[in-house]
Amino acid sequence: MTAPLPVPRVFRFDDVDAFRSSIRNLDVDFTPLARKISAEQVILSLPGCELNYTQSFPRIVDAQLAPHTTAVGFTMDDGVPIRFNGVERDRAVIVLGGGGAFYSSVEETPRQYASVMFTPEIVDRGWPQAGLHFSIHEISQRAQDRLREVVRHILLVTSQPTDDASFASGESIKETLLAAIDNAFAEIVPAKWTTRANTTRQFKVFNDARAILAGDVAHPIYSGELARQIGVSVRTLHDAIQRYRGISLHRYLRLRRLWLVRQQLLAGAPSVKTCALAYGFWHLSDFSRSYRSQFGEAPSETLAASRRPGVTDADPSRRHGS
């Protein structure tokens, strides 16, 4: 007896933390670049893999793939390029990651993309070798068009069953998807920019900095101290941050400190001044302007809201100003 045709599940989000917790097989940390978010995720579970179609929002993302998983990703629309692992080129490209691989991206505008998570890992189809971080590959326009067409057709057929799906199964749908991915990797276009994108030296510097900043939330870390901890020059650190974040080292550290202050205010810090000074903001009027620009409210409003009955730092709608 043929198994029932799988049906996509649709999730919509206006809260950052709810969206983060919806992503399976990825350990994700991100910073929203918008005051409010609106996102949608369509998930289709197939035998041994999961197809995800995501409509995202402006954000900075750092993610690590779960062990024993292979991930393939590509955009489903054309727009402002996503900075993926330090390069801004996402038309006619495909990205690939193996178990434990990292990636970093900066999405400045809402975008749409598809990802396919295979568990267990894909090891026998002749795809490029997975490494420390996700690799990115230029493919033919024809191969990209085919990938997008296959994903759209799969989601259409499974969400609105018709006669042409009467003999379909999860296995046959997965085979069609694998064939489109095989074809894309068979049509990789040799390009010098991909060599730079897939090198690991700058990525290691960036990833070491990211790990230190993610783990040390008790006090601000400045450029010289961060460079010394990693064992590189400030210039080398600046170049790595500029490549992977698209912003300067000092702007990146300032953004990080702003988010740390916000977390403390939401937790009910003694005062805005005390909290700002503790995280290195000595020019308080400049700090207030930057805070309002980033979060859409004054720091005093954040602190006052955290002290109202029923509003705590566990309230996700307050945590990210959404």
C-alpha positions in Angstrom: 0.0 0.0 0.0 1.4 3.4 -1.0 2.1 5.8 1.9 0.1 9.0 2.1 1.6 12.0 0.2 3.4 14.2 2.7 1.8 17.6 3.4 3.7 20.8 4.1 3.4 22.5 7.4 3.2 26.3 7.4 4.5 28.5 10.2 4.3 32.3 10.5 6.2 34.4 12.9 6.3 37.9 14.2 8.6 37.0 17.1 12.4 36.5 16.8 12.8 33.8 19.4 9.8 31.8 18.1 11.4 31.8 14.6 14.8 30.8 16.0 13.3 27.8 17.9 11.5 26.6 14.7 14.8 25.8 12.9 15.8 22.2 13.2 19.2 20.7 12.6 20.8 24.1 13.0 22.2 25.8 16.1 21.3 29.4 15.2 22.2 32.8 16.7 21.1 35.9 14.9 20.6 39.6 15.4 17.6 41.2 13.7 18.3 44.2 11.6 14.6 45.3 11.7 12.5 46.6 14.6 9.7 44.3 13.7 9.8 41.0 11.8 7.5 39.0 9.6 8.6 35.6 8.5 7.1 32.4 7.1 8.5 28.9 6.9 7.1 26.0 5.0 8.5 22.6 6.0 7.9 19.4 4.0 9.2 16.2 5.7 10.3 13.5 3.2 12.1 10.2 3.9 15.6 11.0 5.1 15.3 14.7 4.4 13.4 17.9 5.1 12.6 20.6 2.5 12.4 24.1 4.0 11.0 27.2 2.2 11.7 30.4 4.1 10.6 34.0 3.7 13.0 35.7 6.0 13.6 39.3 7.4 16.7 41.5 7.6 19.2 39.9 10.1 22.7 38.7 10.8 22.9 35.0 11.2 25.6 32.6 12.6 24.7 28.9 12.4 26.3 25.5 12.9 24.8 22.4 11.3 24.0 19.4 13.4 26.2 16.3 13.2 25.4 13.6 10.7 23.5 16.1 8.5 24.1 17.5 5.0 22.5 20.8 4.0 22.0 22.3 0.6 20.7 25.8 0.1 19.8 28.3 -2.7 17.7 31.4 -3.1 14.2 31.3 -4.5 14.1 35.0 -5.5 16.3 37.7 -6.9 17.0 40.8 -4.7 19.7 42.5 -2.7 22.4 39.9 -2.4 22.8 38.0 0.8 26.4 38.2 2.2 27.1 34.5 2.7 30.4 33.5 4.2 31.9 36.9 3.3 30.7 37.2 -0.4 27.8 39.0 -1.9 26.7 36.8 -4.8 23.7 34.7 -4.6 22.3 34.5 -8.1 23.0 31.1 -9.7 24.8 29.7 -6.7 24.3 26.8 -4.4 25.7 26.3 -0.9 26.6 23.0 0.8 27.4 22.1 4.4 28.3 18.8 6.1 27.8 17.8 9.8 29.2 20.5 12.1 29.9 23.1 9.4 29.4 26.8 10.2 28.0 29.6 8.1 27.6 33.3 8.5 25.2 35.5 6.6 24.0 39.1 6.5 20.5 39.6 5.0 19.8 43.3 4.6 16.4 42.9 3.1 13.6 40.2 3.2 14.5 37.3 1.0 13.2 33.9 0.1 15.3 30.8 0.0 15.1 27.0 0.1 17.2 24.5 2.1 17.2 20.8 2.2 18.4 19.0 5.3 19.5 15.3 4.7 19.8 13.0 7.7 21.9 10.9 7.6 24.6 12.7 5.6 24.9 12.4 1.9 28.1 10.6 1.1 27.7 8.8 -2.2 26.5 11.2 -4.9 29.8 12.9 -5.9 28.9 16.2 -4.4 31.8 18.6 -3.4 33.6 17.7 -0.2 32.2 19.3 2.9 34.6 21.3 5.1 34.9 23.4 8.2 32.3 25.9 6.9 29.6 25.8 4.2 31.0 26.0 0.7 29.4 28.2 -2.0 29.5 27.3 -5.7 28.5 29.1 -8.9 26.2 27.0 -11.1 24.6 27.6 -14.5 21.5 29.7 -14.7 19.6 26.7 -16.1 20.5 24.6 -13.1 19.3 27.3 -10.7 16.0 27.7 -12.6 15.5 24.0 -12.5 16.1 23.9 -8.7 13.6 26.7 -8.1 11.0 25.1 -10.5 11.3 21.7 -8.7 10.8 23.2 -5.2 7.8 25.3 -6.3 6.2 22.3 -8.0 6.8 20.0 -5.1 5.2 22.4 -2.6 2.3 23.1 -5.0 1.5 19.4 -5.6 1.8 18.4 -1.9 -0.2 21.4 -0.6 -3.0 21.1 -3.2 -3.3 17.4 -4.1 -4.5 16.8 -7.7 -4.7 13.9 -10.0 -1.0 14.2 -11.1 -0.1 13.4 -7.5 -2.2 10.3 -7.2 0.9 8.0 -7.7 3.4 10.2 -6.0 5.2 9.2 -2.8 7.7 10.8 -0.4 10.4 8.6 -1.9 9.6 9.7 -5.5 9.5 13.4 -4.5 12.8 13.1 -2.8 14.3 11.4 -5.9 13.2 14.3 -8.0 14.8 16.8 -5.6 18.0 14.8 -5.5 18.1 14.7 -9.3 17.8 18.5 -9.4 20.6 18.9 -6.8 22.8 16.4 -8.7 22.3 18.4 -11.8 23.2 21.6 -10.1 26.5 20.2 -8.8 27.2 18.7 -12.2 26.9 22.2 -13.7 29.3 24.1 -11.4 30.9 27.0 -13.2 34.6 27.5 -12.4 34.9 31.0 -10.9 37.8 32.7 -9.1 35.5 34.3 -6.6 34.5 31.0 -5.2 38.1 30.1 -4.3 38.2 33.2 -2.1 34.8 32.5 -0.6 35.7 28.9 0.3 39.1 29.6 1.9 39.3 29.0 5.7 41.9 31.4 7.1 39.8 34.5 7.4 36.8 32.4 8.4 38.8 30.9 11.3 39.7 34.4 12.5 36.1 35.6 12.2 34.7 32.4 13.9 37.1 32.7 16.8 35.9 36.3 17.3 32.3 35.3 17.1 32.8 32.5 19.7 34.5 34.9 22.1 31.8 37.5 21.8 29.1 34.9 22.1 30.6 33.5 25.3 31.7 36.6 27.1 28.6 38.7 28.0 29.7 40.0 31.4 31.6 43.0 30.1 32.4 44.7 26.8 35.4 43.5 24.7 37.3 46.0 22.7 39.2 45.6 19.5 42.7 45.3 20.9 41.7 42.8 23.6 39.8 40.7 21.1 42.7 40.6 18.6 45.1 39.6 21.4 42.8 36.7 22.5 42.7 35.4 18.9 46.4 36.0 18.3 46.1 38.3 15.3 46.6 42.0 14.5 43.7 44.4 14.9 43.9 44.9 11.1 43.6 41.2 10.4 40.6 41.1 12.7 39.1 44.2 11.1 39.4 42.6 7.6 37.7 39.4 8.7 34.8 41.2 10.4 34.4 43.5 7.3 34.3 40.5 5.1 31.8 38.4 7.0 29.7 41.1 8.5 29.9 43.8 5.9 30.6 46.4 8.5 33.7 47.7 10.3 35.1 46.0 13.4 34.3 49.0 15.6 30.7 49.2 14.3 30.2 45.4 14.9 31.5 45.7 18.5 29.3 48.7 19.1 26.2 46.8 17.8 27.2 43.9 20.1 27.5 46.1 23.1 24.1 47.8 22.4 22.4 44.4 22.4 24.1 43.5 25.7 22.8 46.7 27.2 19.4 45.9 26.0 19.5 42.5 27.6 20.5 44.1 30.9 17.7 46.7 30.7 15.1 44.0 30.0 16.4 42.1 33.0 15.7 45.2 35.2 19.1 46.9 35.5 19.4 49.5 38.3 19.6 52.4 35.8 20.2 53.3 32.2 23.3 55.3 33.1 24.9 52.5 35.2 24.2 49.9 32.5 25.5 52.1 29.6 28.7 52.9 31.4 29.3 49.3 32.3 29.3 48.4 28.6 31.6 51.2 27.5 29.2 53.9 26.5 30.6 57.0 28.1 28.9 59.5 25.8 25.3 59.0 27.1 23.4 61.3 24.6 25.2 59.5 21.7 24.4 56.2 23.3 20.7 57.1 23.6 20.5 58.1 19.9 22.2 54.9 18.8 19.9 52.8 21.0 16.7 54.5 19.7 17.9 54.1 16.1 18.6 50.4 16.6 15.5 49.4 18.7 12.9 52.0 18.0 12.6 53.2 21.6 14.6 55.1 24.2 16.6 53.0 26.7 14.5 54.5 29.5 11.4 53.1 27.8 12.9 49.6 27.7 13.8 49.7 31.4 10.4 51.1 32.4 8.6 48.4 30.4 10.7 45.7 32.1 9.4 46.9 35.5 5.8 46.9 34.6 3.8 44.0 36.1 3.6 41.1 33.8 6.5 42.2 31.6 9.8 40.4 32.2 12.9 39.5 30.3 11.2 36.2 29.4 8.6 38.2 27.3 9.9 37.7 23.7 7.9 40.6 22.4 9.9 42.9 24.7 13.3 41.2 24.1 13.6 42.3 20.5 11.3 45.2 20.2 8.9 43.3 17.9 
